[in-house]
Amino acid sequence: MTKLSRLPVFFALSGKRVVLVGGSHAAAWKAELMSAAGARVEVFAEAFSDEMRAVALDPPDGEIVLIERAWTPDDVYGAAIAIGAFEVDEGAAVFAQAARAHGIPVNVIDKPAFCDFSFGAIVNRSPLVIGISTDGAAPVFAQAIRAKLEALLPNGFTDWAAAASRWRDKVKASGLSFTGRRKFWQVFTAHAVTHAETLPSESDFDRFVAEVKGLGAAVESGTVTLVGAGPGDPELLTLRAVRALQSADVILFDDLVSRGVLDFARREARKLLVGKTGFGPSCKQDDINTLMLSLAKQGKRVVRLKGGDPLIFGRAGEELDACNAAGIRAEIVPGITAAQGAAASLGLSLTDRKHARRLQYITGHAQSGQLPDDIDWQALADPVTTTAIYMPVRTLDSLVSRALAAGLDPQTPAVAIARATRPDQQVIRSGISDLPALIAAAKLPGPVIVMLGRAFARQAAPASRIAAQA
């Protein structure tokens, strides 16, 4: 874990005493917030704003008591937390010192130097609560993030979070094993996310329990999920991929997977690099299969994370066969392909109807690492075909020579994209006959994909140009 500027914690304040000094509008907001959390709020001030009097008359939950006098250091004794609203630093310093003398966490509104904790922007789907902090650096930015999350999270999550709280003891008493209870919450979550606007009912609880019990002994087994990480940009992950990463016990990832993608993983998950760098030092596929199955047989939820889409030149077939042979349940979460991501980053259509009638994906090397012998060279030379070549760098010179001999126009527009969709993306554009030499000279970092066809004509640029894509 990287360094935290603040530790995000959530105080349990129901029925506890909170001391608040100040009667201003800003103090009224804090009084309302503390009451909403269930605290009994004692407010000390020589005068109270209309907002403070209004919230005291109609508190959201806990009582708000207005005490019309100046505070004293003894007033903070026994409080769970202390909050102050002071105009000058001298008063703030005395208040903070008094609270700390009693071991009470203190916050002085808009004076971070006197604060043991801070209030972030809040997204309230209670009992689901999200706090957002910028450590005081950019409150407006925190509010913007809050607005975005408010739009993303349905109000119905409140009901499902409340149902989770009600059902926790029932799940423990259901007779399900530890693994079965974990599976129950996976089923619950999957349903809640897709049915957020429907009210949870007891029939839902019974159905979830029955579904888990119906799995029998299989619920004790681990699972393997092949997840497409997309071409590199973490924002191109699918929602289903994010859910898989956030529920995984172990993640086996290739070296070409963008590290930003791993930020979406569950914090407690083990993350194991299993190579597959392309022509560099790599784990053998049999070793990956053995590790993957061993972890799943221990009851682990294993995510096999692959760049792009696992079903396109990602050896998914071999890993699925291994799971089937071992009786391990496996599923696939597709990802945005490298070709799609690269084309999108360049603003291109792979199937522009003026220039392309067919789209084909081919690999630049066979299992031996050499150029495949069984490529359909006539199809590659077809002038109305868009071709995406995966893993092309080592064999591209030979591939282009064979394609030219089969009739491919040497001026066919082509583009090589390294690290597509990432901040350090690099692009080379030229006619296909010149591309192998340009790639070799540029020493592009992997992964690299090459695409060619008339659909790329409008993007043609001088052959020597290498452009970094932001």
Phi, psi and omega per residue, in radians:
M1 nan 2.384 3.093
T2 -1.381 2.967 -3.057
K3 -1.096 2.442 3.068
L4 -1.826 2.332 3.047
S5 -1.306 -0.539 3.086
R6 -2.465 2.559 3.050
L7 -1.546 2.024 3.126
P8 -1.339 2.037 3.110
V9 -2.283 2.818 3.140
F10 -2.202 2.010 -3.133
F11 -1.329 2.384 2.967
A12 -1.595 1.869 -3.014
L13 -1.972 0.012 -3.084
S14 -1.024 2.150 3.119
G15 1.370 0.014 -3.116
K16 -1.712 2.798 -3.085
R17 -1.616 2.276 3.049
V18 -2.098 2.326 3.090
V19 -1.765 2.270 3.120
L20 -2.235 2.169 3.127
V21 -1.879 2.112 3.137
G22 2.223 2.502 -3.114
G23 -2.058 0.277 -3.044
S24 -1.326 3.071 3.072
H25 -1.061 -0.757 3.124
A26 -1.084 -0.683 3.108
A27 -1.167 -0.593 3.136
A28 -1.085 -0.668 3.114
W29 -1.109 -0.692 3.126
K30 -1.211 -0.642 3.091
A31 -1.088 -0.752 3.117
E32 -1.101 -0.719 -3.141
L33 -1.115 -0.773 3.141
M34 -1.148 -0.676 3.089
S35 -1.128 -0.716 3.123
A36 -1.057 -0.498 3.101
A37 -1.462 0.039 3.056
G38 1.652 0.056 -3.094
A39 -1.356 2.706 2.917
R40 -1.593 1.999 -2.986
V41 -1.784 2.108 3.051
E42 -1.801 2.072 -3.060
V43 -1.900 2.121 3.134
F44 -1.870 2.161 3.075
A45 -2.899 2.679 3.096
E46 -1.439 -0.266 3.066
A47 -2.671 2.583 -3.085
F48 -2.134 2.438 3.079
S49 -1.250 2.840 3.075
D50 -1.039 -0.650 -3.137
E51 -1.104 -0.687 3.141
M52 -1.176 -0.740 3.136
R53 -1.135 -0.638 -3.125
A54 -1.167 -0.767 -3.114
V55 -1.237 -0.505 3.089
A56 -1.206 -0.564 3.110
L57 -1.269 -0.518 -3.092
D58 -2.392 1.212 -3.097
P59 -1.252 2.620 -3.130
P60 -1.172 -0.510 3.119
D61 -2.689 -1.484 -3.095
G62 -1.159 2.674 -3.115
E63 -1.145 2.477 3.032
I64 -2.009 2.002 -3.076
V65 -1.846 2.146 3.132
L66 -1.665 2.126 -3.132
I67 -2.021 1.886 -2.943
E68 -1.517 1.317 3.058
R69 -2.851 2.940 3.075
A70 -1.223 2.564 3.137
W71 -1.341 2.787 3.018
T72 -2.247 2.750 -3.129
P73 -0.986 -0.519 3.135
D74 -1.207 -0.366 -3.090
D75 -1.137 -0.467 -3.070
V76 -1.442 -0.222 -3.074
Y77 -1.052 2.308 3.086
G78 1.489 -0.023 3.134
A79 -1.348 2.635 3.071
A80 -1.301 -0.739 3.034
I81 -2.531 2.818 3.135
A82 -2.247 2.363 -3.104
I83 -2.265 2.370 -3.139
G84 -2.285 2.585 3.042
A85 -2.136 1.829 -3.048
F86 -2.217 2.467 3.110
E87 -1.368 -0.637 -3.028
V88 -2.019 2.669 -3.085
D89 -1.171 -0.535 -3.106
E90 -1.058 -0.822 3.113
G91 -1.130 -0.679 3.117
A92 -1.100 -0.710 -3.122
A93 -1.132 -0.732 3.133
V94 -1.125 -0.745 -3.140
F95 -1.114 -0.818 -3.136
A96 -1.078 -0.700 -3.138
Q97 -1.136 -0.705 3.137
A98 -1.114 -0.739 3.139
A99 -1.159 -0.787 -3.101
R100 -1.168 -0.510 3.106
A101 -1.091 -0.491 3.106
H102 -1.720 0.138 3.140
G103 1.235 0.536 -3.079
I104 -1.835 2.196 3.066
P105 -1.036 2.414 -3.030
V106 -2.244 2.550 3.015
N107 -2.345 2.245 3.035
V108 -1.954 2.099 -2.991
I109 -1.022 2.203 3.077
D110 1.110 0.355 3.071
K111 -2.341 1.378 -3.011
P112 -1.059 -0.399 -3.128
A113 -1.138 -0.356 -3.099
F114 -1.913 0.311 -3.051
C115 -1.907 2.309 2.955
D116 -1.529 -0.373 3.117
F117 -2.581 2.864 -3.133
S118 -2.273 2.804 3.064
F119 -1.754 2.129 3.081
G120 -1.589 3.107 2.970
A121 -1.200 2.494 -2.991
I122 -2.103 2.340 2.929
V123 -1.865 2.032 -2.992
N124 -1.854 1.854 2.936
R125 -2.195 0.783 -2.973
S126 -0.858 2.352 0.173
P127 -1.365 0.041 2.986
L128 -1.496 2.012 -3.113
V129 -2.254 2.325 3.114
I130 -2.062 2.219 3.072
G131 -1.902 2.431 -3.089
I132 -2.195 2.197 -3.121
S133 -2.283 2.448 2.959
T134 -1.976 0.319 -3.121
D135 1.015 0.586 3.106
G136 1.394 -0.060 -3.047
A137 -1.281 -0.639 -3.045
A138 -2.638 1.310 -3.137
P139 -0.997 -0.628 -3.140
V140 -1.135 -0.655 3.092
F141 -1.108 -0.745 3.105
A142 -1.060 -0.701 3.119
Q143 -1.151 -0.628 3.104
A144 -1.146 -0.709 3.090
I145 -1.134 -0.706 3.095
R146 -1.020 -0.789 -3.136
A147 -1.063 -0.669 3.140
K148 -1.159 -0.744 3.124
L149 -1.177 -0.652 3.090
E150 -1.004 -0.703 -3.133
A151 -1.242 -0.541 -3.079
L152 -1.407 -0.553 -3.010
L153 -1.696 2.020 3.134
P154 -1.084 2.580 3.077
N155 -1.080 -0.442 -3.140
G156 -1.118 -0.290 3.091
F157 -1.054 -0.461 3.082
T158 -1.009 -0.816 -3.106
D159 -1.167 -0.690 -3.113
W160 -1.259 -0.625 3.073
A161 -1.162 -0.672 3.089
A162 -1.137 -0.680 3.103
A163 -1.111 -0.694 3.100
A164 -1.034 -0.709 3.120
S165 -1.134 -0.734 -3.139
R166 -1.168 -0.632 -2.986
W167 -1.559 -0.121 -3.039
R168 -1.015 -0.831 3.133
D169 -1.178 -0.619 3.125
K170 -1.129 -0.637 3.108
V171 -1.130 -0.732 3.124
K172 -1.095 -0.572 -3.113
A173 -1.587 0.082 -3.036
S174 -1.372 -0.209 -3.082
G175 1.563 0.005 3.107
L176 -1.299 2.560 3.053
S177 -1.228 3.038 3.098
F178 -0.994 -0.796 3.134
T179 -1.147 -0.647 3.112
G180 -1.138 -0.684 3.111
R181 -1.145 -0.677 3.087
R182 -1.103 -0.705 3.106
K183 -1.136 -0.649 3.090
F184 -0.971 -0.815 -3.095
W185 -1.233 -0.449 3.022
Q186 -1.186 -0.768 3.107
V187 -1.124 -0.777 3.100
F188 -0.973 -0.860 -3.071
T189 -1.126 -0.780 3.139
A190 -1.034 -0.694 3.140
H191 -1.251 -0.764 -3.106
A192 -1.070 -0.692 -3.109
V193 -1.152 -0.630 -3.088
T194 -1.630 -0.173 3.139
H195 -2.277 0.747 -2.997
A196 -1.078 -0.520 -3.058
E197 -1.595 0.063 3.041
T198 -1.736 2.519 -3.130
L199 -1.331 2.301 3.077
P200 -1.179 2.542 -3.125
S201 -2.338 2.940 3.121
E202 -1.133 -0.493 3.090
S203 -1.153 -0.552 3.051
D204 -1.108 -0.789 3.117
F205 -1.011 -0.857 -3.121
D206 -1.061 -0.670 -3.126
R207 -1.189 -0.707 3.122
F208 -1.114 -0.757 3.118
V209 -1.097 -0.763 -3.135
A210 -1.106 -0.669 3.132
E211 -1.105 -0.742 -3.142
V212 -1.185 -0.766 3.126
K213 -1.123 -0.556 3.128
G214 -1.156 -0.340 3.103
L215 -1.306 -0.327 3.103
G216 1.052 -2.413 -3.091
A217 -1.141 -0.355 -3.104
A218 -1.102 -0.421 -3.110
V219 -1.187 -0.413 3.140
E220 -1.402 -0.238 -3.128
S221 -1.444 2.683 3.026
G222 -1.336 3.092 3.126
T223 -2.339 2.809 3.026
V224 -2.158 2.274 3.083
T225 -2.150 2.078 3.058
L226 -1.488 2.044 -3.013
V227 -2.050 2.263 3.041
G228 -1.431 2.119 -3.120
A229 -1.493 -0.048 -3.081
G230 1.350 -3.107 -3.035
P231 -1.319 -0.268 3.125
G232 2.722 -0.812 -3.133
D233 -1.155 2.086 -3.100
P234 -1.050 -0.449 -3.116
E235 -1.252 -0.153 3.101
L236 -1.589 0.042 3.032
L237 -1.119 2.529 3.033
T238 -1.385 2.783 3.093
L239 -1.065 -0.645 3.138
R240 -1.164 -0.633 3.086
A241 -1.133 -0.727 3.118
V242 -1.084 -0.749 3.129
R243 -1.093 -0.674 3.124
A244 -1.131 -0.752 3.139
L245 -1.127 -0.620 -3.072
Q246 -1.428 -0.138 3.085
S247 -1.953 0.027 -3.055
A248 -1.341 2.551 2.958
D249 -1.545 -0.645 -3.111
V250 -2.411 2.413 3.095
I251 -2.128 2.089 3.067
L252 -1.762 1.958 -3.008
F253 -2.149 2.595 3.078
D254 -1.381 2.742 -3.104
D255 -1.159 -0.413 -3.111
L256 -1.452 -0.058 3.087
V257 -1.276 2.283 3.116
S258 -1.067 2.340 -3.121
R259 -1.139 -0.442 3.080
G260 -1.079 -0.521 3.107
V261 -1.116 -0.660 -3.115
L262 -1.170 -0.312 3.099
D263 -1.142 -0.322 3.129
F264 -1.479 -0.105 -3.080
A265 -1.290 2.729 3.022
R266 -1.025 2.336 -3.013
R267 -1.008 -0.616 -3.068
E268 -1.437 -0.158 -3.071
A269 -1.178 2.449 3.001
R270 -1.347 2.394 -3.113
K271 -2.092 2.027 -3.046
L272 -2.068 2.117 3.067
L273 -1.336 2.187 -3.140
V274 -2.064 0.522 2.963
G275 1.263 -2.298 -3.049
K276 1.080 0.974 -3.111
T277 -1.534 -0.292 -3.101
G278 1.564 1.692 3.097
F279 1.237 -0.043 3.072
G280 -1.820 -3.030 3.079
P281 -1.046 2.257 -3.067
S282 -2.528 2.708 2.971
C283 -1.230 2.498 3.052
K284 -1.261 2.572 -3.107
Q285 -1.047 -0.671 3.124
D286 -1.092 -0.650 3.121
D287 -1.181 -0.674 3.099
I288 -1.110 -0.781 3.136
N289 -1.051 -0.764 -3.118
T290 -1.090 -0.791 3.127
L291 -1.118 -0.783 -3.122
M292 -1.037 -0.801 -3.124
L293 -1.230 -0.670 3.128
S294 -1.061 -0.756 3.138
L295 -1.166 -0.727 3.133
A296 -1.126 -0.652 3.125
K297 -1.198 -0.306 3.040
Q298 -1.466 0.070 -3.141
G299 1.554 0.187 -3.088
K300 -1.423 2.602 2.969
R301 -1.583 1.871 -3.011
V302 -1.785 2.227 3.004
V303 -1.864 2.154 3.028
R304 -1.716 1.819 -2.981
L305 -1.710 2.148 -3.061
K306 -2.220 2.539 3.059
G307 -1.123 2.591 3.132
G308 1.174 -2.319 3.120
D309 -1.945 2.264 -3.074
P310 -1.126 -0.326 -3.093
L311 -1.541 -0.073 -3.130
I312 -2.006 1.755 -3.138
F313 0.929 0.658 -3.132
G314 -1.997 0.213 -3.141
R315 1.020 0.467 3.127
A316 -1.094 -0.646 -3.107
G317 -1.029 -0.744 -3.128
E318 -1.147 -0.686 -3.121
E319 -1.287 -0.635 3.066
L320 -1.150 -0.699 3.098
D321 -1.075 -0.720 3.128
A322 -1.108 -0.721 3.118
C323 -1.135 -0.784 -3.134
N324 -1.084 -0.722 -3.136
A325 -1.141 -0.545 -3.118
A326 -1.596 -0.031 -3.132
G327 1.285 0.441 3.137
I328 -1.683 2.259 3.132
R329 -1.206 2.274 -3.115
A330 -2.297 2.559 3.044
E331 -2.406 2.907 -3.058
I332 -2.173 2.312 3.003
V333 -1.993 1.837 -3.086
P334 -1.176 2.761 3.120
G335 -2.247 2.930 3.051
I336 -1.174 2.265 -3.072
T337 -1.249 2.778 3.078
A338 -1.035 -0.691 -3.137
A339 -1.133 -0.747 3.116
Q340 -1.110 -0.802 -3.125
G341 -1.106 -0.753 -3.138
A342 -1.117 -0.784 -3.139
A343 -1.109 -0.720 -3.141
A344 -1.122 -0.693 -3.128
S345 -1.158 -0.416 3.117
L346 -1.672 -0.059 -3.123
G347 1.224 0.650 -3.070
L348 -1.976 2.630 2.940
S349 -1.737 2.196 3.127
L350 -1.232 -0.380 -3.069
T351 -2.211 0.770 3.066
D352 -0.900 2.086 -2.988
R353 -1.181 -0.257 3.072
K354 -1.371 -0.351 -2.985
H355 -2.250 -0.311 -3.010
A356 -2.287 2.413 3.058
R357 -2.014 -0.163 -3.064
R358 -2.694 2.569 3.057
L359 -2.128 2.251 3.136
Q360 -2.311 2.492 3.049
Y361 -1.897 2.273 3.063
I362 -2.304 2.818 3.099
T363 -1.831 2.514 -3.109
G364 -1.435 -0.147 3.092
H365 -2.586 2.606 3.122
A366 -1.476 -3.064 -3.134
Q367 -1.053 -0.481 3.129
S368 -1.325 -0.220 -3.066
G369 1.614 -0.107 3.138
Q370 -1.655 2.985 3.083
L371 -1.090 2.251 3.121
P372 -1.066 2.511 3.123
D373 -1.509 -0.302 -2.978
D374 -1.807 0.385 3.042
I375 -1.182 2.460 3.082
D376 -1.418 1.649 -3.028
W377 -1.196 -0.555 3.090
Q378 -1.143 -0.692 3.105
A379 -1.161 -0.642 3.127
L380 -1.159 -0.557 -3.128
A381 -1.487 -0.124 -3.104
D382 -1.058 2.126 -3.053
P383 -1.193 -0.292 -3.132
V384 -1.845 0.416 3.105
T385 -1.979 2.378 2.962
T386 -1.692 2.227 -3.090
T387 -2.074 2.300 3.012
A388 -1.933 2.185 -3.094
I389 -1.914 2.031 3.138
Y390 -1.576 2.562 3.099
M391 0.867 1.003 -2.949
P392 -1.677 -0.265 -2.800
V393 -1.047 -0.888 -3.009
R394 -1.189 -0.578 -3.013
T395 -1.914 0.113 -3.003
L396 -1.104 -0.651 -3.120
D397 -1.044 -0.820 3.130
S398 -1.172 -0.692 -3.125
L399 -1.089 -0.784 -3.131
V400 -1.143 -0.696 3.119
S401 -1.051 -0.785 3.139
R402 -1.141 -0.705 -3.114
A403 -1.185 -0.675 3.101
L404 -1.123 -0.683 3.106
A405 -1.131 -0.476 3.140
A406 -1.514 -0.004 3.062
G407 1.984 0.082 3.115
L408 -1.159 2.276 3.106
D409 -1.124 2.153 -3.108
P410 -1.105 -0.328 3.119
Q411 -1.621 0.121 3.113
T412 -0.948 2.193 -3.136
P413 -1.031 2.373 -3.116
A414 -2.478 2.748 3.141
V415 -2.546 2.391 3.018
A416 -1.941 2.270 -3.111
I417 -2.141 2.115 3.078
A418 -1.780 2.347 3.101
R419 0.933 0.937 -3.060
A420 -0.986 2.418 3.080
T421 1.287 -0.042 -3.136
R422 -1.592 2.858 -3.129
P423 -1.043 -0.502 -3.124
D424 -1.743 0.437 3.103
Q425 -0.971 2.429 3.064
Q426 -2.236 2.571 -3.031
V427 -2.347 2.397 2.969
I428 -2.148 2.293 3.122
R429 -2.117 2.410 3.090
S430 -2.997 3.107 2.900
G431 -1.187 2.680 -3.019
I432 -1.088 -0.551 -3.087
S433 -1.187 -0.489 -3.124
D434 -1.557 -0.252 -2.944
L435 -1.137 -0.754 -3.099
P436 -0.986 -0.757 -3.128
A437 -1.165 -0.656 3.141
L438 -1.171 -0.688 3.116
I439 -1.141 -0.757 -3.141
A440 -1.073 -0.710 -3.124
A441 -1.236 -0.579 -3.077
A442 -1.374 -0.393 -3.105
K443 0.889 0.974 -3.091
L444 -1.111 2.468 3.054
P445 -1.305 2.620 -3.140
G446 -1.448 2.880 -0.061
P447 -1.393 2.681 -3.132
V448 -2.139 2.431 3.001
I449 -2.228 2.469 3.095
V450 -1.981 2.355 3.090
M451 -2.290 2.482 -3.126
L452 -2.497 2.690 3.129
G453 2.559 2.887 -3.112
R454 -1.110 -0.379 3.132
A455 -1.058 -0.336 -3.113
F456 -1.655 0.093 -3.044
A457 -1.084 -0.711 -3.073
R458 -1.249 -0.186 3.100
Q459 -1.748 0.078 -3.071
A460 -1.044 2.455 -3.126
A461 -2.454 2.949 3.105
P462 -0.894 2.447 -2.993
A463 -1.050 -0.489 -3.079
S464 -1.510 -0.027 -3.001
R465 -1.348 2.297 2.976
I466 -2.159 2.082 -3.054
A467 -2.043 2.262 3.026
A468 -1.393 2.305 -3.119
Q469 -1.785 2.156 -3.136
A470 -1.387 nan nan
